[in-house]
Amino acid sequence: MNNKNTGMIATVATAILCGCCALFACIMGFGTITGSGTYTLGNSTEQMPTAYGYVFLCLSFLMILVPVAVGFFTLRKKPDASDLVPPESSVE
């Protein structure tokens, strides 16, 4: 198994895992911002603050960036060692 296959597997795995979590956080964020979010502590049910909705949306955005970063860093073409060595100049 070469690095390209490993990078593709890592990208797909993070896309599935982070994508599901990001979708859930995004739905929770929109629900909380629109006023549909509630929580229960003991016998009391209260409205969730809208700031929590914005936090959920920011977290969902960050979770979407994780597979993009993994794909970029694992699937990019790395420079060869011959590209890093400067060519020899001929002095006459």
MODELLER restraints for C-alpha pairs under 7 A, 6 or more apart:
rsr = mdl.restraints
at = mdl.atoms
rsr.add(forms.Gaussian(group=physical.xy_distance, feature=features.Distance(at['CA:4:A'], at['CA:75:A']), mean=6.23, stdev=0.5))
rsr.add(forms.Gaussian(group=physical.xy_distance, feature=features.Distance(at['CA:7:A'], at['CA:71:A']), mean=6.81, stdev=0.5))
rsr.add(forms.Gaussian(group=physical.xy_distance, feature=features.Distance(at['CA:7:A'], at['CA:74:A']), mean=4.82, stdev=0.5))
rsr.add(forms.Gaussian(group=physical.xy_distance, feature=features.Distance(at['CA:7:A'], at['CA:75:A']), mean=5.76, stdev=0.5))
rsr.add(forms.Gaussian(group=physical.xy_distance, feature=features.Distance(at['CA:11:A'], at['CA:67:A']), mean=5.66, stdev=0.5))
rsr.add(forms.Gaussian(group=physical.xy_distance, feature=features.Distance(at['CA:11:A'], at['CA:70:A']), mean=5.83, stdev=0.5))
rsr.add(forms.Gaussian(group=physical.xy_distance, feature=features.Distance(at['CA:11:A'], at['CA:71:A']), mean=5.17, stdev=0.5))
rsr.add(forms.Gaussian(group=physical.xy_distance, feature=features.Distance(at['CA:14:A'], at['CA:67:A']), mean=5.31, stdev=0.5))
rsr.add(forms.Gaussian(group=physical.xy_distance, feature=features.Distance(at['CA:15:A'], at['CA:67:A']), mean=5.09, stdev=0.5))
rsr.add(forms.Gaussian(group=physical.xy_distance, feature=features.Distance(at['CA:18:A'], at['CA:63:A']), mean=5.48, stdev=0.5))
rsr.add(forms.Gaussian(group=physical.xy_distance, feature=features.Distance(at['CA:18:A'], at['CA:64:A']), mean=6.57, stdev=0.5))
rsr.add(forms.Gaussian(group=physical.xy_distance, feature=features.Distance(at['CA:19:A'], at['CA:64:A']), mean=6.35, stdev=0.5))
rsr.add(forms.Gaussian(group=physical.xy_distance, feature=features.Distance(at['CA:22:A'], at['CA:60:A']), mean=4.21, stdev=0.5))
rsr.add(forms.Gaussian(group=physical.xy_distance, feature=features.Distance(at['CA:22:A'], at['CA:63:A']), mean=5.61, stdev=0.5))
rsr.add(forms.Gaussian(group=physical.xy_distance, feature=features.Distance(at['CA:22:A'], at['CA:64:A']), mean=6.38, stdev=0.5))
rsr.add(forms.Gaussian(group=physical.xy_distance, feature=features.Distance(at['CA:23:A'], at['CA:60:A']), mean=6.94, stdev=0.5))
rsr.add(forms.Gaussian(group=physical.xy_distance, feature=features.Distance(at['CA:25:A'], at['CA:56:A']), mean=5.23, stdev=0.5))
rsr.add(forms.Gaussian(group=physical.xy_distance, feature=features.Distance(at['CA:25:A'], at['CA:57:A']), mean=6.48, stdev=0.5))
rsr.add(forms.Gaussian(group=physical.xy_distance, feature=features.Distance(at['CA:25:A'], at['CA:60:A']), mean=5.45, stdev=0.5))
rsr.add(forms.Gaussian(group=physical.xy_distance, feature=features.Distance(at['CA:26:A'], at['CA:56:A']), mean=6.26, stdev=0.5))
rsr.add(forms.Gaussian(group=physical.xy_distance, feature=features.Distance(at['CA:26:A'], at['CA:57:A']), mean=5.28, stdev=0.5))
rsr.add(forms.Gaussian(group=physical.xy_distance, feature=features.Distance(at['CA:26:A'], at['CA:60:A']), mean=5.62, stdev=0.5))
rsr.add(forms.Gaussian(group=physical.xy_distance, feature=features.Distance(at['CA:28:A'], at['CA:53:A']), mean=6.82, stdev=0.5))
rsr.add(forms.Gaussian(group=physical.xy_distance, feature=features.Distance(at['CA:28:A'], at['CA:56:A']), mean=6.70, stdev=0.5))
rsr.add(forms.Gaussian(group=physical.xy_distance, feature=features.Distance(at['CA:29:A'], at['CA:53:A']), mean=3.86, stdev=0.5))
rsr.add(forms.Gaussian(group=physical.xy_distance, feature=features.Distance(at['CA:29:A'], at['CA:54:A']), mean=6.13, stdev=0.5))
rsr.add(forms.Gaussian(group=physical.xy_distance, feature=features.Distance(at['CA:29:A'], at['CA:56:A']), mean=4.76, stdev=0.5))
rsr.add(forms.Gaussian(group=physical.xy_distance, feature=features.Distance(at['CA:29:A'], at['CA:57:A']), mean=5.23, stdev=0.5))
rsr.add(forms.Gaussian(group=physical.xy_distance, feature=features.Distance(at['CA:30:A'], at['CA:53:A']), mean=6.33, stdev=0.5))
rsr.add(forms.Gaussian(group=physical.xy_distance, feature=features.Distance(at['CA:31:A'], at['CA:37:A']), mean=5.66, stdev=0.5))
rsr.add(forms.Gaussian(group=physical.xy_distance, feature=features.Distance(at['CA:32:A'], at['CA:48:A']), mean=6.46, stdev=0.5))
rsr.add(forms.Gaussian(group=physical.xy_distance, feature=features.Distance(at['CA:32:A'], at['CA:50:A']), mean=5.82, stdev=0.5))
rsr.add(forms.Gaussian(group=physical.xy_distance, feature=features.Distance(at['CA:32:A'], at['CA:53:A']), mean=4.81, stdev=0.5))
rsr.add(forms.Gaussian(group=physical.xy_distance, feature=features.Distance(at['CA:33:A'], at['CA:50:A']), mean=4.92, stdev=0.5))
rsr.add(forms.Gaussian(group=physical.xy_distance, feature=features.Distance(at['CA:33:A'], at['CA:53:A']), mean=5.10, stdev=0.5))
rsr.add(forms.Gaussian(group=physical.xy_distance, feature=features.Distance(at['CA:37:A'], at['CA:47:A']), mean=6.11, stdev=0.5))
rsr.add(forms.Gaussian(group=physical.xy_distance, feature=features.Distance(at['CA:37:A'], at['CA:48:A']), mean=5.42, stdev=0.5))
rsr.add(forms.Gaussian(group=physical.xy_distance, feature=features.Distance(at['CA:38:A'], at['CA:45:A']), mean=6.66, stdev=0.5))
rsr.add(forms.Gaussian(group=physical.xy_distance, feature=features.Distance(at['CA:38:A'], at['CA:46:A']), mean=5.53, stdev=0.5))
rsr.add(forms.Gaussian(group=physical.xy_distance, feature=features.Distance(at['CA:38:A'], at['CA:47:A']), mean=4.46, stdev=0.5))
rsr.add(forms.Gaussian(group=physical.xy_distance, feature=features.Distance(at['CA:38:A'], at['CA:48:A']), mean=5.16, stdev=0.5))
rsr.add(forms.Gaussian(group=physical.xy_distance, feature=features.Distance(at['CA:39:A'], at['CA:45:A']), mean=5.66, stdev=0.5))
rsr.add(forms.Gaussian(group=physical.xy_distance, feature=features.Distance(at['CA:39:A'], at['CA:46:A']), mean=5.60, stdev=0.5))
rsr.add(forms.Gaussian(group=physical.xy_distance, feature=features.Distance(at['CA:39:A'], at['CA:47:A']), mean=6.50, stdev=0.5))
rsr.add(forms.Gaussian(group=physical.xy_distance, feature=features.Distance(at['CA:39:A'], at['CA:48:A']), mean=6.49, stdev=0.5))
rsr.add(forms.Gaussian(group=physical.xy_distance, feature=features.Distance(at['CA:40:A'], at['CA:46:A']), mean=6.42, stdev=0.5))
